Amino acid sequence: MDNSGIKTTSSVSSDSIKMQERLAVFLALIAGYIDATGLIQWKTYVSFMSGNTTSLGAALSTGKYGIIITSITVISCFLTGIYVGTCVSLWKRIKNQILTFYIVSGILIFYSIIAYFYDINNLLSIAIVGFSMGMMNTIVTSVGNQKVNTDFVTGTLNSLAKNTAMLTMTKDKAEKKEYQSNAIHLLLLWIGFLSGAFIAPFLLDYFGKWSLMIPALLLMICGVLISKINAKN
């Protein structure tokens, strides 16, 4: 059973691939925005677990307990978010797999409202946002036949380089077309994440404690639109 926010099969249509691509880029932009926000506000990545794992390993050897606690918290919450998001997407009673959109959006809205009126300590903030990022990573897991991760870019860049290499080496026209398509999808995904990280500092300065309401509302709107499209199909 597919665990993405929109239905996919081994032979997806061109329209379905386009929708997957747009949704993946949209989610990557939001992930980049939130990850940059976490880095600026709490000096911690909330979706880039490679960086947090490196920090954890270095902190373990140097005895920096603050970093150890922070890294373990965000990594465990991110993994828990992926676990819960996957369970939700595989829940047979859920006919429309857009529930994750609303859950993540609700978490960010609730957090923003509470954070506006009360001071939430950094560790709890990291735990909440890290969990939501883990859940968001389960909404779209592929574009066509190409597996993707919308919350972090290491795998995206790795797959981009591999598909580009296979594109240049193969002589088969069908394979060239597939590798070229995959490379374009992955490049757009990386650009989306980069763009989100780029705009985060500007919007954070302008909206302050309400900055996470922007991705929350965008996710809510996107969930509603996807639900209507799925209902028509």
MOSULMO-V368023 format. One record per backbone hydrogen bond with DSSP energy under -1.0 kcal/mol. CO is the residue of the C=O (numbers start at 1). NH is the residue of the N-H. If there is no record, write none. Layout:
co=[CO/CO]
nh=[NH/NH]
This chain:
co=[13/14/15/16/17/18/19/20/21/22/23/24/25/26/27/28/29/30/31/32/33/34/35/36/37/38/38/47/48/49/50/51/52/53/54/55/56/57/58/59/59/63/64/65/66/67/68/69/70/71/72/73/74/75/76/77/78/79/80/81/82/83/84/85/86/91/98/99/100/101/102/103/104/105/106/107/108/109/110/111/112/113/114/121/122/123/124/125/126/127/128/129/130/131/132/133/135/136/139/141/143/146/153/154/155/156/157/158/159/160/161/162/163/164/165/166/172/173/174/175/176/177/178/179/180/181/182/183/184/185/186/187/188/189/190/191/192/193/194/195/196/199/200/201/202/203/204/207/208/210/212/213/214/215/216/217/218/219/220/221/222/223/224/225/226/227/228/229]
nh=[17/18/19/20/21/22/23/24/25/26/27/28/29/30/31/32/33/34/35/36/37/38/39/40/41/42/44/49/52/53/54/55/56/57/58/59/60/61/62/63/64/65/68/69/70/71/72/73/74/75/76/77/78/79/80/81/82/83/84/85/86/87/88/89/90/94/102/103/104/105/106/107/108/109/110/111/112/113/114/115/116/117/118/125/126/127/128/129/130/131/132/133/134/135/136/137/138/139/5/148/146/143/157/158/159/160/161/162/163/164/165/166/167/168/169/170/176/177/178/179/180/181/182/183/184/185/186/187/188/189/190/191/192/193/194/195/196/197/198/199/200/203/204/205/206/207/208/210/211/213/216/217/218/219/220/221/222/223/224/225/226/227/228/229/230/231/232/233]
